[in-house]
């Protein structure tokens, strides 16, 4: 029986996902704005035949500048540079539906799809950040439900814009002097609660039709949004049982909306720390944890928990009177994950900071390449994942180690590709190219 191949995305972040990775002797503390650093990472991931690389983003300064490298290149700009330096790997970037407009963002991702020959993906976020709100003339972030309502309309408008040019609209008929058939280019005439957009888009339909749509929220609103729109889902789960529950729930929701559950690929995050032996891997992880500056980390944890840093005593457990998830207007699911982890394992604030230092709530796993491969295979074979969002603790070495030592084991087990078989990001994820809604309407009228 042929085994189901895993999908692997490389989530790339400056010197690595561990917050203290920049302090290692070999790390470049200026990597966050070094284009050559990112080109090298993308080439390493492509050498390993990863489905895609991914860059997170927010329209505000990320983290405390004293804590780790902060400030980053705008990711769709970064993707265009990577597109020219690579050939097959998919290119995914985060962009907010709360602090953008559909026309500009739809054009930007369609442009990246053209530039890359069909390798673009959009990680759709609503942005849980009061700091971002203040950069756009707001006193505080919009309510969680309002952000998702706006996101729903935003994606609907974007899809209309991507479809506003039919695939065969461009004729380029030099003899007749007709470049495009204007009857196949459609104003969308959208009027809704949040947006009024005439269209059409000023970019022809891109190679993939639509960029791959990715989503990462795991709140109730986030899961319903993912079930409706997402084709890949990046999620954070600490235990197999939690991952299985999330996987089953999201697939069920997608089926209930008339979608093929297999068209929604679920990729939990994992922060692998590799060593030739288990002891060596644990030593590497402990070295990183020793470099965490607890005072800065406590500030960030306090922001997430919506409490004052003074309420978080380093050598005590979390306060008993934290808010319920319903009271949180920020990243609801991440808040719940962190509180649940701390309560379940009775962690002190200092211990919790150490557990979050590697992946901000994503599962950290230290071990040999065989142990990491076992962990991936175990979750995938037990209904918890279609693949993984690989988040190296240190870059570039962590990605190089994964490509050189873990991927060959996955290939030996027939769990990962040896070569790319498609050209586009959708093909890497085993997804079909969407037809234009205007073509569907015309076909229905003709029939």
GIVENWO-V996733 format. One record per pair of residues at least 6 apart in sequence whose ideal C-beta (glycine too) atoms are under 8 Angstrom apart, sorted by sequence separation. I is the first residue (numbers start at 1). J is the second residue. D is the distance in Angstrom with one decimal. If there is no record, write none. Layout:
BEGIN
((I,J,D) (I,J,D))
END
This chain:
BEGIN
((11,17,7.3) (15,21,4.4) (16,22,7.9) (21,27,5.8) (28,34,6.4) (31,37,4.4) (64,70,7.4) (65,71,7.8) (113,119,7.2) (133,139,7.1) (141,147,7.4) (173,179,7.4) (190,196,6.9) (216,222,7.8) (217,223,7.6) (237,243,3.8) (254,260,7.6) (255,261,5.0) (275,281,3.2) (302,308,6.2) (312,318,7.2) (341,347,7.1) (345,351,8.0) (358,364,4.0) (365,371,7.7) (379,385,4.7) (380,386,7.2) (392,398,2.9) (410,416,4.0) (411,417,7.8) (421,427,7.2) (422,428,5.8) (426,432,7.1) (15,22,4.4) (22,29,4.9) (63,70,5.5) (113,120,3.9) (133,140,5.6) (171,178,5.4) (172,179,6.0) (190,197,4.6) (215,222,6.9) (226,233,5.0) (254,261,5.0) (274,281,5.9) (275,282,7.4) (302,309,4.2) (305,312,7.6) (312,319,7.6) (325,332,5.2) (328,335,5.0) (365,372,6.1) (380,387,7.3) (392,399,4.7) (411,418,5.7) (426,433,6.0) (14,22,7.0) (45,53,5.2) (62,70,5.4) (83,91,6.1) (112,120,4.2) (133,141,4.3) (142,150,7.4) (171,179,6.5) (172,180,7.9) (190,198,7.8) (217,225,6.8) (235,243,7.8) (273,281,5.4) (275,283,7.1) (311,319,5.6) (347,355,6.5) (367,375,7.4) (420,428,6.9) (15,24,7.7) (22,31,7.7) (28,37,6.4) (61,70,5.7) (62,71,7.5) (82,91,5.9) (132,141,7.0) (133,142,7.4) (170,179,7.0) (171,180,5.9) (188,197,6.2) (189,198,6.1) (190,199,7.2) (217,226,7.2) (237,246,5.9) (252,261,7.6) (254,263,7.4) (275,284,5.8) (302,311,7.3) (355,364,7.4) (376,385,7.8) (379,388,7.9) (390,399,7.8) (392,401,7.9) (407,416,6.0) (424,433,7.6) (61,71,6.6) (62,72,6.9) (95,105,5.6) (110,120,7.9) (130,140,5.4) (170,180,5.0) (171,181,5.8) (188,198,7.0) (189,199,7.1) (215,225,6.2) (251,261,3.9) (254,264,4.8) (274,284,7.8) (299,309,5.4) (302,312,5.8) (325,335,6.2) (342,352,4.9) (365,375,5.4) (392,402,6.5) (16,27,7.6) (42,53,5.3) (109,120,5.5) (130,141,5.2) (169,180,5.2) (187,198,5.3) (188,199,3.6) (215,226,4.3) (235,246,6.0) (273,284,5.4) (298,309,5.2) (301,312,6.4) (325,336,4.9) (341,352,7.2) (15,27,4.5) (41,53,7.1) (79,91,4.4) (129,141,6.4) (169,181,5.6) (187,199,4.8) (188,200,6.7) (273,285,4.6) (307,319,6.9) (376,388,5.8) (390,402,6.2) (15,28,6.6) (95,108,7.6) (109,122,5.1) (128,141,6.8) (168,181,7.6) (186,199,7.1) (187,200,5.6) (251,264,6.7) (305,318,7.4) (15,29,7.1) (79,93,5.5) (95,109,7.6) (127,141,7.3) (186,200,5.7) (215,229,6.8) (250,264,6.5) (298,312,5.5) (338,352,7.3) (341,355,6.7) (57,72,6.9) (78,93,7.4) (169,184,3.8) (185,200,5.2) (215,230,3.9) (251,266,7.7) (273,288,7.6) (307,322,6.9) (15,31,5.1) (128,144,7.8) (168,184,6.6) (169,185,5.2) (213,229,5.4) (214,230,6.3) (250,266,6.2) (298,314,7.2) (14,31,4.9) (15,32,7.7) (55,72,7.8) (57,74,7.3) (76,93,5.1) (105,122,7.9) (213,230,5.6) (214,231,7.1) (215,232,7.8) (216,233,7.1) (218,235,5.4) (233,250,6.5) (305,322,6.1) (306,323,5.9) (322,339,6.1) (14,32,3.9) (57,75,4.8) (75,93,3.6) (126,144,7.8) (166,184,4.1) (213,231,5.1) (214,232,4.6) (215,233,5.6) (216,234,4.3) (218,236,7.1) (305,323,7.9) (338,356,6.8) (56,75,7.8) (75,94,6.4) (76,95,7.0) (93,112,7.7) (128,147,8.0) (165,184,7.2) (166,185,7.4) (212,231,5.4) (213,232,7.7) (214,233,7.2) (215,234,7.5) (216,235,6.9) (247,266,5.3) (55,75,4.0) (75,95,7.7) (127,147,7.3) (165,185,5.4) (166,186,7.8) (212,232,6.3) (214,234,6.4) (246,266,7.4) (294,314,6.3) (341,361,7.4) (91,112,6.7) (126,147,3.8) (164,185,6.6) (165,186,7.8) (306,327,8.0) (318,339,6.7) (126,148,6.0) (164,186,5.0) (306,328,6.5) (14,37,8.0) (55,78,6.1) (163,186,7.8) (164,187,7.3) (223,246,7.8) (227,250,5.9) (338,361,5.6) (55,79,7.4) (126,150,7.5) (164,188,5.6) (180,204,8.0) (226,250,6.1) (306,330,7.3) (318,342,5.0) (337,361,5.0) (91,116,5.7) (126,151,5.1) (243,268,5.5) (317,342,6.8) (318,343,7.2) (12,38,6.8) (223,249,6.5) (227,253,3.5) (304,330,7.6) (317,343,7.9) (334,360,7.5) (95,122,6.1) (97,124,6.2) (124,151,6.5) (161,188,6.2) (223,250,5.8) (226,253,7.9) (227,254,4.5) (304,331,7.3) (334,361,5.5) (362,389,7.7) (91,119,5.0) (92,120,7.7) (93,121,7.5) (95,123,7.3) (97,125,7.2) (98,126,5.3) (99,127,6.1) (160,188,4.2) (218,246,6.6) (12,41,5.2) (53,82,7.1) (83,112,7.0) (90,119,5.0) (91,120,5.7) (92,121,3.6) (93,122,6.9) (94,123,4.3) (95,124,7.4) (96,125,5.4) (97,126,5.8) (98,127,4.7) (224,253,6.4) (227,256,7.5) (228,257,5.9) (306,335,7.9) (317,346,6.2) (362,391,5.9) (364,393,7.4) (12,42,7.7) (89,119,6.9) (90,120,7.8) (91,121,6.7) (92,122,7.3) (93,123,6.6) (95,125,7.4) (96,126,6.9) (97,127,7.9) (160,190,6.1) (223,253,6.3) (227,257,5.7) (304,334,6.9) (305,335,6.9) (317,347,6.8) (372,402,7.8) (376,406,7.9) (10,41,7.4) (80,111,7.9) (84,115,7.7) (88,119,7.5) (90,121,5.9) (92,123,5.7) (94,125,5.5) (96,127,4.2) (124,155,6.5) (157,188,7.3) (233,264,6.4) (235,266,6.4) (237,268,4.9) (304,335,6.2) (317,348,5.9) (318,349,6.8) (76,108,5.2) (80,112,6.2) (83,115,5.1) (227,259,7.3) (231,263,6.4) (232,264,7.6) (233,265,7.0) (235,267,7.2) (236,268,7.0) (316,348,5.9) (317,349,7.5) (359,391,5.5) (369,401,7.8) (12,45,7.8) (76,109,7.0) (79,112,5.2) (83,116,3.8) (99,132,6.1) (157,190,5.2) (231,264,6.5) (232,265,4.6) (233,266,4.9) (234,267,5.6) (235,268,5.3) (236,269,5.3) (305,338,7.3) (315,348,5.3) (316,349,6.5) (373,406,5.5) (377,410,7.7) (83,117,7.8) (98,132,7.6) (156,190,7.8) (170,204,5.7) (230,264,6.0) (231,265,6.7) (232,266,7.9) (233,267,6.7) (235,269,7.1) (304,338,6.4) (305,339,7.3) (314,348,6.9) (315,349,7.4) (318,352,7.2) (359,393,7.8) (372,406,5.2) (376,410,7.0) (10,45,4.2) (38,73,7.7) (80,115,5.3) (157,192,7.4) (164,199,4.9) (165,200,6.4) (169,204,6.7) (232,267,6.2) (234,269,6.5) (314,349,5.2) (315,350,6.0) (358,393,5.4) (380,415,7.4) (53,89,6.0) (57,93,6.5) (58,94,7.6) (76,112,5.6) (80,116,7.8) (83,119,6.7) (96,132,7.4) (99,135,7.6) (156,192,7.8) (161,197,7.2) (164,200,3.5) (165,201,6.7) (169,205,7.3) (313,349,6.3) (314,350,4.4) (369,405,3.9) (373,409,4.2) (377,413,6.6) (32,69,4.3) (52,89,6.3) (53,90,7.2) (55,92,7.3) (57,94,4.2) (59,96,6.0) (79,116,7.2) (99,136,5.3) (160,197,7.9) (164,201,5.0) (227,264,7.1) (301,338,7.7) (312,349,4.7) (369,406,4.8) (373,410,5.7) (31,69,6.8) (32,70,7.3) (33,71,6.8) (35,73,7.3) (51,89,7.6) (52,90,3.2) (53,91,6.4) (54,92,4.2) (55,93,5.1) (56,94,5.0) (57,95,6.8) (58,96,7.3) (157,195,5.3) (161,199,5.7) (165,203,7.7) (167,205,5.5) (226,264,7.1) (377,415,6.2) (30,69,7.4) (32,71,6.2) (33,72,7.1) (50,89,6.0) (51,90,5.6) (52,91,6.7) (53,92,6.9) (54,93,7.4) (55,94,6.7) (57,96,7.9) (153,192,4.9) (160,199,6.8) (161,200,7.1) (162,201,6.7) (165,204,4.7) (166,205,6.9) (370,409,6.2) (376,415,7.6) (8,48,7.7) (10,50,5.0) (29,69,6.1) (32,72,5.3) (33,73,6.0) (38,78,6.1) (42,82,4.6) (46,86,5.1) (52,92,5.2) (54,94,7.9) (59,99,4.7) (153,193,6.4) (154,194,7.2) (157,197,5.5) (161,201,4.2) (165,205,4.3) (369,409,5.8) (373,413,7.1) (9,50,6.6) (12,53,5.6) (32,73,7.8) (46,87,7.2) (79,120,7.0) (153,194,5.0) (154,195,7.1) (8,50,5.0) (9,51,5.8) (10,52,7.3) (11,53,7.9) (12,54,6.9) (13,55,7.8) (39,81,6.8) (43,85,6.7) (46,88,6.3) (153,195,6.0) (163,205,7.2) (167,209,7.6) (373,415,8.0) (8,51,5.8) (9,52,4.8) (10,53,4.8) (11,54,4.9) (12,55,6.1) (13,56,6.8) (35,78,7.5) (38,81,7.5) (39,82,6.3) (42,85,6.5) (43,86,6.4) (46,89,4.1) (98,141,7.6) (162,205,6.6) (7,51,4.9) (9,53,7.2) (10,54,6.9) (19,63,7.8) (38,82,6.5) (42,86,5.3) (45,89,5.9) (98,142,6.4) (149,193,7.4) (150,194,4.9) (162,206,7.0) (9,54,5.4) (11,56,7.2) (149,194,7.7) (22,68,5.8) (35,81,5.8) (39,85,4.6) (163,209,7.7) (21,68,8.0) (22,69,5.3) (42,89,6.4) (162,209,6.8) (163,210,8.0) (19,67,6.4) (20,68,7.5) (162,210,5.0) (301,349,7.2) (19,68,4.9) (98,147,5.4) (105,154,7.9) (109,158,7.9) (162,211,7.9) (97,147,7.5) (106,157,7.5) (110,161,8.0) (159,210,6.3) (298,349,6.7) (301,352,7.0) (98,150,6.4) (102,154,5.3) (106,158,4.3) (110,162,6.1) (301,353,6.3) (97,150,6.0) (98,151,7.5) (105,158,6.7) (14,68,7.7) (15,69,6.4) (97,151,4.0) (100,154,7.8) (103,157,7.9) (107,161,7.7) (14,69,4.8) (102,157,4.0) (106,161,4.2) (298,353,6.7) (301,356,7.0) (102,158,5.0) (106,162,6.0) (294,350,6.4) (297,353,4.4) (97,154,4.0) (14,72,7.3) (97,155,7.2) (103,161,6.5) (155,213,7.3) (102,161,6.6) (294,353,5.9) (297,356,7.5) (297,357,6.7) (292,353,6.4) (292,354,6.7) (289,354,4.8) (292,357,4.9) (52,119,7.9) (54,121,7.7) (56,123,7.4) (58,125,7.9) (59,127,6.8) (289,357,5.9) (52,121,6.3) (54,123,6.6) (58,127,6.1) (60,129,5.3) (288,357,7.0) (289,358,8.0) (59,129,7.9) (61,131,6.9) (288,358,7.1) (58,129,5.8) (60,131,4.1) (60,132,4.0) (59,132,4.8) (148,221,4.3) (152,225,6.8) (285,358,7.2) (58,132,6.0) (60,134,7.9) (148,222,7.4) (151,225,6.4) (155,229,5.4) (60,135,5.8) (144,219,7.2) (59,135,5.9) (145,221,6.4) (152,228,7.5) (59,136,7.3) (144,221,6.4) (148,225,5.8) (285,364,7.2) (9,90,7.9) (285,366,4.4) (284,366,7.0) (9,92,7.1) (282,366,5.2) (273,358,7.3) (281,366,4.1) (120,206,7.4) (281,367,5.1) (271,358,4.5) (281,368,6.6) (118,206,7.1) (120,208,6.9) (271,359,3.9) (278,366,7.5) (114,203,7.0) (118,207,3.2) (122,211,4.9) (124,213,6.4) (270,359,8.0) (278,367,5.4) (114,204,8.0) (117,207,6.0) (118,208,4.6) (121,211,5.4) (122,212,7.3) (124,214,6.8) (125,215,8.0) (269,359,6.2) (278,368,6.0) (110,201,6.5) (120,211,4.2) (121,212,3.7) (122,213,6.0) (123,214,4.2) (124,215,5.2) (125,216,6.6) (126,217,7.1) (271,362,5.6) (273,364,6.8) (275,366,7.1) (277,368,6.4) (111,203,5.9) (114,206,5.2) (120,212,7.2) (121,213,7.4) (122,214,6.5) (123,215,7.1) (125,217,7.3) (270,362,6.7) (271,363,6.9) (273,365,7.1) (274,366,7.8) (275,367,7.3) (276,368,6.9) (102,195,5.8) (110,203,4.5) (113,206,3.6) (114,207,6.8) (121,214,5.4) (123,216,6.2) (269,362,3.5) (270,363,5.2) (271,364,4.3) (272,365,5.6) (273,366,4.0) (274,367,7.3) (275,368,6.5) (278,371,6.7) (101,195,7.4) (103,197,5.8) (107,201,6.0) (113,207,5.8) (268,362,7.7) (269,363,6.7) (270,364,7.8) (271,365,6.9) (272,366,7.7) (273,367,7.8) (274,368,7.2) (102,197,6.1) (106,201,6.0) (107,202,6.5) (110,205,7.8) (111,206,8.0) (113,208,5.5) (268,363,6.8) (270,365,5.9) (272,367,7.9) (274,369,6.0) (103,199,7.7) (107,203,5.4) (110,206,4.6) (236,333,7.7) (103,201,7.2) (113,211,5.4) (236,334,6.6) (274,372,6.4) (112,211,7.3) (238,337,6.6) (237,337,7.8) (272,372,4.9) (110,211,7.4) (124,225,7.8) (236,337,5.8) (109,211,4.6) (238,340,7.8) (238,341,5.6) (124,229,7.1) (270,375,7.3) (288,393,6.3) (124,230,7.5) (219,325,7.7) (270,376,7.2) (288,394,7.4) (285,393,7.4) (284,393,8.0) (222,332,7.7) (121,232,7.3) (123,234,7.0) (222,333,6.3) (268,379,6.9) (219,332,4.0) (217,331,7.7) (219,333,4.6) (217,332,8.0) (218,333,3.5) (217,333,6.3) (218,334,7.8) (268,384,7.0) (268,385,5.3) (267,385,6.6) (270,388,5.2) (272,390,6.8) (218,337,7.9) (266,385,6.0) (267,386,6.5) (269,388,7.4) (270,389,7.1) (272,391,8.0) (92,212,7.0) (266,386,5.1) (267,387,4.7) (268,388,6.2) (269,389,4.3) (270,390,6.3) (271,391,4.7) (272,392,6.8) (273,393,5.1) (265,386,4.4) (266,387,7.9) (267,388,5.5) (268,389,6.7) (270,391,6.6) (271,392,7.4) (272,393,7.4) (90,212,7.0) (92,214,5.8) (265,387,6.3) (267,389,4.6) (269,391,5.3) (271,393,5.4) (236,359,7.7) (238,361,7.6) (236,360,7.9) (274,398,7.1) (236,361,4.8) (238,363,5.7) (273,398,7.4) (236,362,4.7) (237,363,6.7) (272,398,7.0) (236,363,7.5) (274,401,4.6) (274,402,6.9) (272,402,6.1) (274,405,6.4) (274,406,7.2) (272,406,7.1) (248,383,6.8) (243,379,6.0) (247,383,5.8) (247,384,5.3) (240,378,7.4) (244,382,6.6) (246,384,8.0) (247,385,6.7) (240,379,6.2) (244,383,5.4) (244,384,4.7) (243,384,3.7) (240,382,6.5) (243,385,6.5) (240,384,5.8) (237,384,7.4) (235,389,8.0) (234,389,4.8) (52,212,7.9) (54,214,7.6) (265,429,5.6) (265,430,7.9) (265,431,8.0) (262,430,7.9) (263,431,6.1) (54,234,7.4) (144,328,7.7) (144,329,5.0) (143,329,5.9) (144,330,7.8) (141,329,6.3) (144,332,6.4) (141,330,7.1) (231,426,7.8) (232,429,6.2) (231,429,6.7) (130,330,7.6) (231,431,5.6) (128,329,7.6) (129,330,7.2) (128,330,3.8) (128,331,4.1) (128,332,7.9) (212,425,4.9) (211,425,7.7) (212,426,5.9) (208,424,5.3) (207,424,6.3) (208,425,6.7) (212,429,6.6) (208,426,5.3) (212,431,7.2) (9,232,7.5) (11,234,7.5) (209,433,4.9) (210,434,5.3) (7,232,7.5) (9,234,7.4) (208,433,6.1) (209,434,4.7) (67,293,6.4) (209,435,7.3) (66,293,7.6) (209,436,7.0) (67,296,3.7) (66,296,5.6) (67,297,6.9) (205,436,6.8) (64,296,5.1) (67,299,7.7) (67,300,6.8) (64,299,5.7) (64,300,6.5) (63,300,6.1) (186,438,5.3) (18,271,7.3) (17,271,5.5) (184,438,7.9) (7,265,5.4) (9,267,5.8) (11,269,6.8) (7,267,6.3) (24,287,8.0) (24,288,7.6) (21,288,6.6) (24,291,7.5) (20,288,5.2) (23,291,4.5) (20,289,7.4) (167,436,6.6) (18,288,4.7) (20,290,7.9) (166,436,5.4) (20,291,3.5) (165,436,8.0) (20,292,4.9) (166,438,5.8) (167,439,7.5) (19,292,6.3) (20,293,7.7) (163,436,4.2) (166,439,5.8) (163,437,4.8) (164,438,7.4) (163,438,5.7) (160,437,7.1) (19,297,6.9) (159,437,7.4) (121,425,5.5) (118,423,6.2) (119,424,6.3) (120,425,6.7) (117,423,6.6) (118,424,3.6) (119,425,4.8) (117,424,7.5) (118,425,6.8) (118,426,7.4) (88,420,4.6) (92,425,7.7) (90,424,8.0) (91,425,7.3) (54,389,7.2) (88,423,6.9) (90,425,3.4) (51,387,7.2) (20,357,6.5) (19,357,5.1) (90,428,5.6) (18,357,5.9) (19,358,8.0) (90,429,7.8) (18,358,4.8) (50,390,7.6) (88,428,8.0) (17,358,6.3) (18,359,7.7) (17,359,5.2) (17,360,7.6) (17,362,7.6) (44,396,6.2) (41,395,6.1) (45,399,6.5) (48,402,7.2) (41,396,5.7) (44,399,5.2) (48,403,3.6) (40,396,6.0) (44,400,5.8) (47,403,6.1) (37,395,7.9) (41,399,6.1) (45,403,7.3) (49,407,7.5) (37,396,7.6) (44,403,5.8) (48,407,5.0) (31,395,7.3) (27,394,7.0) (49,416,7.3) (49,417,5.2) (49,418,7.1) (6,376,6.7) (24,394,6.4) (49,419,6.6) (26,397,7.0) (49,420,6.0) (21,393,6.2) (21,394,4.6) (52,425,6.0) (6,380,5.9) (17,391,4.4) (21,395,7.2) (51,425,7.3) (17,392,6.5) (18,393,4.1) (4,380,7.4) (16,392,5.5) (17,393,5.6) (18,394,6.4) (52,428,6.8) (16,393,5.1) (51,428,4.3) (9,387,7.1) (11,389,5.1) (13,391,7.5) (16,394,4.0) (51,429,6.1) (6,385,7.9) (7,386,5.8) (8,387,5.6) (9,388,7.4) (11,390,6.6) (15,394,6.8) (16,395,4.4) (6,386,7.4) (7,387,3.0) (8,388,5.9) (9,389,5.1) (10,390,5.4) (11,391,4.6) (15,395,5.7) (6,387,4.5) (7,388,7.8) (9,390,6.7) (14,395,7.2) (4,386,7.9) (6,388,6.8) (8,390,5.8) (10,392,7.7) (13,395,7.4) (16,398,5.9) (12,395,6.6) (12,399,7.7) (10,399,6.3) (8,407,7.9) (6,410,6.6) (8,416,6.8) (5,414,7.9) (6,415,5.3) (3,413,7.3) (5,415,6.4) (6,416,5.4) (3,414,4.7) (5,416,6.0) (2,414,7.5) (3,415,5.9) (5,417,6.0) (7,428,7.5) (7,429,5.9))
END
